[in-house]
Amino acid sequence: MCAERYANAPHHWTRKPCGTVCPPSGVTDGRGTYGLTWRSQDQTPAVQPYERVGLSIAGLAQLSARWPAARAYADKLAGFVRVLAVEEHSLFPDPNAVADTARELDSLLSKMFLEVADTSAFTVTAQVSYRVLQREPIYLGLFDPELPTAPSTTVTLSEYLQPYIGSHNAAEYLQVVAEQTPPEPVTITMPPSSLPQTLDYLTLVLREDPNWPTERRLVAPRDLTSAAALSMGATTRDEFDSRMTSLALVLGGLHPPDYPDISREQTLTRLQRWIEEQCVADPAARQRVVAAIADVRAANHIRAGIQHTNDNANRQARAARTRLGLPQIITNYADAWDIVRSRVAAAFDVIREQTQLAAAST
């Protein structure tokens, strides 16, 4: 069984949803709908005699029960994508030079796929791997090895690889692909630039609450640079990463009441404990506060996913991006930073509102 066939491929190889092991048919990569198979001539409604038809990573994974080698190959392809994602994550842009994002694939692919073989005549070559990867929704910018103008087979590292950094096998890779469906448009309920003022207002409200420790300010930034960054925009990936770090520093510098069973570093957990125990008694109001703090915590998870490559951090970052309404692959950093600031500001405004309502009812 070869990983690609020509136009006489069976009809059941046409694009269709493939159940639980691969993403829904609505996921697109800019070249068509992603599914079990790909075609070299997607523009035509029917398979043409001259075109090539092949299996995607999803299609290979679907064949695992009949051909275990197909699963092994799919896992290796997914693992290779993760290698590229880790490589992209390790890039450190030099402001005085153009970043080198091109990588040679020949030797790496040959080494990775040399062991994929079994008695079912499952054929794997580097050229087949190039074609499969070209059709995956990861925007590798591969040169086609069959084109005479291509001097070599290289891949371009880009931010589209970021979500796959925790994908070790085909199942995990396809789960990330399934999450690439664009999120619903986010309604901006608070101006992004209002985050510092919202935090100041909440600090004032809490200091007036009789249950709040006297003279303790909720917001006392460790450094003015981080606090000032909350009012600044972000247009590049480096700026977005820097702003998210500044936000994390401000959140880590909050000063809610202390609890012996909660570490000082868990500032959001301590704030939630105080609100639940001392301030908000109504279950519905308490739930709104819990959801608001979860939104704030999601911003921290996104930042952790940027700076760490471990599986747990990346799973939490994917869930956090979904919660806040961000795409899994961020390309518009200005919009992403505005969404984060707006959602965090709205969350702290909910906490302020519920605190005031609880105080007024006593």
C-alpha positions as CSV (number, residue, x, y, z in Angstrom):
1,M,0.0,0.0,0.0
2,C,1.6,3.3,-1.1
3,A,0.8,6.6,0.5
4,E,-0.3,8.1,-2.8
5,R,-2.3,6.8,-5.8
6,Y,-3.3,8.3,-9.1
7,A,-6.7,9.1,-10.5
8,N,-8.0,5.5,-10.4
9,A,-8.2,5.7,-6.6
10,P,-11.4,4.2,-5.1
11,H,-14.3,6.6,-4.6
12,H,-14.2,6.1,-0.8
13,W,-11.0,8.1,-0.8
14,T,-12.8,11.3,-1.6
15,R,-12.8,14.1,1.1
16,K,-15.2,13.4,3.9
17,P,-15.3,13.6,7.7
18,C,-13.4,10.7,9.2
19,G,-14.9,10.2,12.7
20,T,-13.1,10.6,15.9
21,V,-9.5,10.1,14.8
22,C,-9.3,13.1,12.5
23,P,-10.6,16.7,12.2
24,P,-14.0,17.7,10.9
25,S,-14.3,18.4,7.2
26,G,-14.8,22.1,7.9
27,V,-11.2,22.7,8.8
28,T,-9.4,24.5,6.0
29,D,-5.8,25.4,5.2
30,G,-6.3,28.0,2.6
31,R,-6.2,25.5,-0.2
32,G,-9.3,23.5,0.4
33,T,-11.1,21.4,3.0
34,Y,-8.8,19.1,5.0
35,G,-9.9,15.5,5.2
36,L,-8.7,11.9,4.5
37,T,-7.2,12.7,1.1
38,W,-5.7,15.4,-1.0
39,R,-5.6,16.0,-4.7
40,S,-3.1,17.9,-6.8
41,Q,-5.9,19.5,-8.8
42,D,-8.5,20.6,-6.2
43,Q,-10.1,23.0,-8.6
44,T,-11.8,20.3,-10.6
45,P,-15.0,18.6,-9.2
46,A,-13.9,15.1,-10.3
47,V,-10.5,13.4,-10.2
48,Q,-8.7,13.8,-13.4
49,P,-6.6,11.1,-15.1
50,Y,-3.4,13.1,-14.9
51,E,-3.6,14.2,-11.3
52,R,-2.2,12.7,-8.1
53,V,-4.3,11.6,-5.2
54,G,-2.8,11.0,-1.8
55,L,-3.5,10.3,1.9
56,S,-3.2,13.1,4.5
57,I,-2.0,12.4,8.0
58,A,-5.7,12.0,8.9
59,G,-6.1,9.4,6.1
60,L,-3.0,7.5,7.2
61,A,-4.3,7.4,10.8
62,Q,-7.6,6.1,9.6
63,L,-5.9,3.1,8.0
64,S,-4.2,2.1,11.2
65,A,-6.4,-0.9,12.0
66,R,-5.7,-2.5,8.6
67,W,-2.1,-1.3,8.1
68,P,-0.3,-0.6,11.3
69,A,2.6,0.8,9.2
70,A,0.3,3.6,8.1
71,R,-0.2,4.6,11.8
72,A,3.5,4.5,12.3
73,Y,4.1,6.7,9.3
74,A,1.4,9.2,10.4
75,D,3.0,9.3,13.9
76,K,6.4,10.0,12.4
77,L,5.0,12.8,10.2
78,A,3.3,14.3,13.2
79,G,6.5,14.0,15.3
80,F,8.4,15.7,12.5
81,V,6.0,18.6,12.6
82,R,6.6,18.9,16.3
83,V,10.4,18.9,15.7
84,L,9.9,21.9,13.3
85,A,7.6,23.6,15.9
86,V,10.3,23.3,18.6
87,E,12.9,24.6,16.1
88,E,10.6,27.6,15.3
89,H,10.1,28.2,19.0
90,S,13.8,28.4,19.6
91,L,14.4,31.2,17.0
92,F,15.7,34.4,18.6
93,P,15.1,37.3,16.2
94,D,18.1,39.6,15.7
95,P,16.9,43.2,15.1
96,N,20.0,43.7,13.0
97,A,19.6,40.7,10.7
98,V,16.9,38.9,8.8
99,A,15.9,35.7,10.6
100,D,17.0,32.5,9.0
101,T,13.7,30.5,8.9
102,A,14.7,28.0,6.1
103,R,15.6,24.4,7.0
104,E,16.8,21.5,4.8
105,L,14.7,18.4,5.1
106,D,16.4,15.7,3.0
107,S,18.6,14.2,5.6
108,L,16.2,14.6,8.5
109,L,13.3,13.0,6.7
110,S,15.4,10.2,5.4
111,K,16.6,9.3,8.9
112,M,13.2,9.6,10.4
113,F,11.3,7.5,7.9
114,L,13.9,4.8,7.2
115,E,12.5,2.5,9.9
116,V,8.9,2.7,8.6
117,A,8.4,-0.6,6.8
118,D,6.4,-3.8,7.1
119,T,5.3,-6.8,5.1
120,S,2.3,-5.0,3.6
121,A,4.6,-3.3,1.0
122,F,3.9,0.1,2.5
123,T,6.3,2.3,0.6
124,V,7.8,5.4,2.1
125,T,10.2,7.8,0.4
126,A,11.3,11.3,1.2
127,Q,9.5,12.5,-1.9
128,V,6.2,11.0,-0.7
129,S,6.7,12.7,2.7
130,Y,7.2,16.1,1.0
131,R,3.9,15.8,-0.8
132,V,2.0,14.8,2.3
133,L,3.4,17.6,4.4
134,Q,2.7,20.1,1.5
135,R,-1.0,19.4,1.9
136,E,-1.2,19.6,5.7
137,P,-2.7,22.8,7.2
138,I,0.6,24.0,8.6
139,Y,1.9,26.3,5.9
140,L,5.4,24.9,5.7
141,G,6.2,26.7,2.4
142,L,7.8,23.6,1.0
143,F,9.4,23.7,-2.4
144,D,8.0,21.0,-4.7
145,P,10.9,18.5,-5.3
146,E,9.5,17.8,-8.7
147,L,9.9,21.3,-10.0
148,P,13.1,21.9,-11.9
149,T,13.4,25.3,-10.4
150,A,13.7,24.0,-6.8
151,P,17.4,23.9,-5.9
152,S,16.6,21.7,-2.8
153,T,13.8,20.7,-0.6
154,T,13.5,23.2,2.3
155,V,10.8,24.2,4.7
156,T,10.0,27.7,6.0
157,L,9.5,27.9,9.8
158,S,6.5,30.1,10.7
159,E,4.2,30.9,13.6
160,Y,1.7,28.4,12.1
161,L,3.7,25.7,13.7
162,Q,3.2,27.0,17.3
163,P,0.2,25.0,18.3
164,Y,1.8,21.7,17.3
165,I,4.7,21.9,19.7
166,G,3.1,19.5,22.1
167,S,1.9,17.0,19.4
168,H,3.9,13.8,19.7
169,N,1.8,11.5,17.5
170,A,-0.9,11.6,14.8
171,A,-3.8,11.6,17.3
172,E,-2.4,14.7,19.2
173,Y,-1.6,16.4,15.9
174,L,-5.1,15.9,14.5
175,Q,-6.6,17.1,17.7
176,V,-4.8,20.4,17.2
177,V,-5.9,20.5,13.6
178,A,-9.5,20.1,14.7
179,E,-9.0,23.1,17.0
180,Q,-8.0,25.3,14.1
181,T,-11.6,26.2,13.2
182,P,-11.7,30.0,13.5
183,P,-13.3,31.1,16.7
184,E,-16.5,33.1,16.9
185,P,-15.9,36.8,16.5
186,V,-15.1,38.4,19.9
187,T,-17.3,41.2,21.2
188,I,-15.1,43.9,22.7
189,T,-17.0,45.0,25.8
190,M,-14.2,47.0,27.4
191,P,-11.7,49.2,25.5
192,P,-8.3,47.4,25.6
193,S,-6.6,50.5,26.9
194,S,-8.9,50.6,29.9
195,L,-7.2,47.7,31.7
196,P,-5.0,49.9,33.9
197,Q,-7.9,52.1,34.9
198,T,-10.1,49.0,35.6
199,L,-7.4,47.6,37.9
200,D,-7.1,51.0,39.7
201,Y,-10.9,51.2,40.2
202,L,-11.0,47.6,41.6
203,T,-8.2,48.5,44.0
204,L,-10.1,51.5,45.2
205,V,-13.4,49.5,45.7
206,L,-11.6,46.7,47.6
207,R,-9.9,49.2,50.0
208,E,-13.3,50.6,50.9
209,D,-14.7,47.2,51.7
210,P,-14.8,46.6,55.5
211,N,-13.6,43.0,55.1
212,W,-10.5,44.0,53.1
213,P,-7.2,44.3,55.0
214,T,-6.6,47.9,55.9
215,E,-4.0,49.7,53.8
216,R,-3.4,46.8,51.5
217,R,-3.5,47.7,47.8
218,L,-4.5,45.0,45.4
219,V,-2.4,46.4,42.6
220,A,1.1,47.4,43.4
221,P,3.3,46.8,40.3
222,R,6.8,45.5,40.9
223,D,8.0,47.8,38.1
224,L,6.6,50.7,36.2
225,T,7.7,49.3,32.9
226,S,5.3,46.3,33.1
227,A,2.5,48.5,34.3
228,A,3.0,51.0,31.4
229,A,3.0,48.1,28.9
230,L,-0.6,47.5,29.6
231,S,-1.5,50.7,27.9
232,M,0.7,50.0,24.8
233,G,-0.3,48.2,21.6
234,A,1.5,45.3,20.0
235,T,2.1,44.9,16.3
236,T,4.7,42.1,16.1
237,R,5.1,38.7,17.7
238,D,8.0,39.9,19.9
239,E,5.9,42.8,21.1
240,F,2.9,40.5,21.8
241,D,5.2,38.1,23.8
242,S,6.6,41.1,25.7
243,R,3.2,42.5,26.5
244,M,1.9,39.1,27.7
245,T,5.0,38.8,30.0
246,S,4.3,42.3,31.4
247,L,0.7,41.4,32.1
248,A,1.8,38.2,33.9
249,L,4.2,40.3,36.0
250,V,1.4,42.6,37.0
251,L,-0.9,39.7,37.8
252,G,1.8,38.0,39.8
253,G,2.3,41.2,41.7
254,L,-1.3,41.5,43.0
255,H,-1.6,41.7,46.8
256,P,-4.8,39.9,47.9
257,P,-5.1,38.7,51.5
258,D,-2.7,35.9,52.6
259,Y,-3.8,32.3,53.4
260,P,-1.6,29.7,55.0
261,D,-2.6,27.0,52.6
262,I,-2.1,29.0,49.4
263,S,1.4,30.1,48.3
264,R,2.0,33.8,47.8
265,E,2.7,33.3,44.1
266,Q,-0.9,32.1,43.6
267,T,-2.3,35.6,43.6
268,L,-5.5,34.8,41.6
269,T,-6.3,31.8,43.8
270,R,-6.0,34.0,46.9
271,L,-8.2,36.7,45.5
272,Q,-10.8,34.2,44.5
273,R,-10.7,32.7,48.1
274,W,-11.3,36.1,49.7
275,I,-14.2,37.0,47.4
276,E,-15.9,33.6,47.9
277,E,-15.4,33.7,51.7
278,Q,-15.7,37.3,52.7
279,C,-17.5,39.1,50.0
280,V,-19.9,37.4,47.6
281,A,-22.4,35.1,49.2
282,D,-24.9,34.7,46.3
283,P,-24.1,31.5,44.4
284,A,-24.9,33.0,41.0
285,A,-22.7,36.0,41.7
286,R,-19.9,33.8,43.0
287,Q,-20.0,31.8,39.8
288,R,-19.7,35.0,37.8
289,V,-16.6,35.9,39.8
290,V,-15.1,32.4,39.3
291,A,-15.6,32.6,35.6
292,A,-14.0,36.1,35.5
293,I,-10.9,34.9,37.4
294,A,-10.7,31.9,35.0
295,D,-10.6,34.4,32.1
296,V,-7.7,36.2,33.8
297,R,-6.0,32.9,34.5
298,A,-6.3,32.0,30.8
299,A,-4.2,35.0,29.9
300,N,-1.4,33.6,32.1
301,H,-1.8,30.2,30.4
302,I,-1.3,31.8,27.0
303,R,1.9,33.5,28.2
304,A,3.2,30.2,29.7
305,G,2.5,28.5,26.4
306,I,4.7,31.1,24.7
307,Q,7.7,30.6,27.0
308,H,7.5,26.9,27.7
309,T,7.4,23.8,25.4
310,N,6.2,21.2,27.9
311,D,3.0,19.3,27.0
312,N,0.9,20.6,30.0
313,A,1.7,24.3,29.2
314,N,0.8,23.8,25.6
315,R,-2.5,22.1,26.4
316,Q,-3.5,24.8,28.8
317,A,-2.5,27.5,26.2
318,R,-4.7,25.9,23.5
319,A,-7.6,25.8,25.9
320,A,-6.9,29.4,27.0
321,R,-6.8,30.7,23.5
322,T,-10.2,29.1,22.8
323,R,-11.6,30.5,26.1
324,L,-10.6,34.1,25.2
325,G,-11.7,33.8,21.6
326,L,-8.2,33.8,20.1
327,P,-7.3,31.7,17.0
328,Q,-4.9,28.8,17.7
329,I,-2.5,30.3,15.2
330,I,-2.0,34.0,16.0
331,T,-1.0,36.1,13.0
332,N,-2.6,39.4,13.9
333,Y,-0.8,40.3,17.1
334,A,-2.4,43.7,17.4
335,D,-5.9,42.2,17.5
336,A,-4.8,39.3,19.8
337,W,-3.3,41.7,22.4
338,D,-6.4,43.9,22.2
339,I,-8.6,40.9,22.8
340,V,-6.6,39.7,25.8
341,R,-6.6,43.2,27.4
342,S,-10.3,43.6,26.7
343,R,-11.2,40.2,28.2
344,V,-9.0,40.7,31.3
345,A,-10.4,44.2,31.8
346,A,-13.9,42.9,31.5
347,A,-13.1,40.1,34.0
348,F,-11.8,42.5,36.6
349,D,-14.8,44.8,36.0
350,V,-17.1,41.8,36.8
351,I,-15.1,41.3,40.1
352,R,-15.5,45.0,40.9
353,E,-19.2,45.0,40.2
354,Q,-20.0,41.9,42.2
355,T,-17.9,43.2,45.1
356,Q,-19.8,46.5,45.1
357,L,-23.2,44.7,44.9
358,A,-22.3,42.4,47.8
359,A,-21.2,45.4,49.9
360,A,-24.4,47.3,49.1
361,S,-26.6,44.3,50.1
362,T,-25.1,44.0,53.6
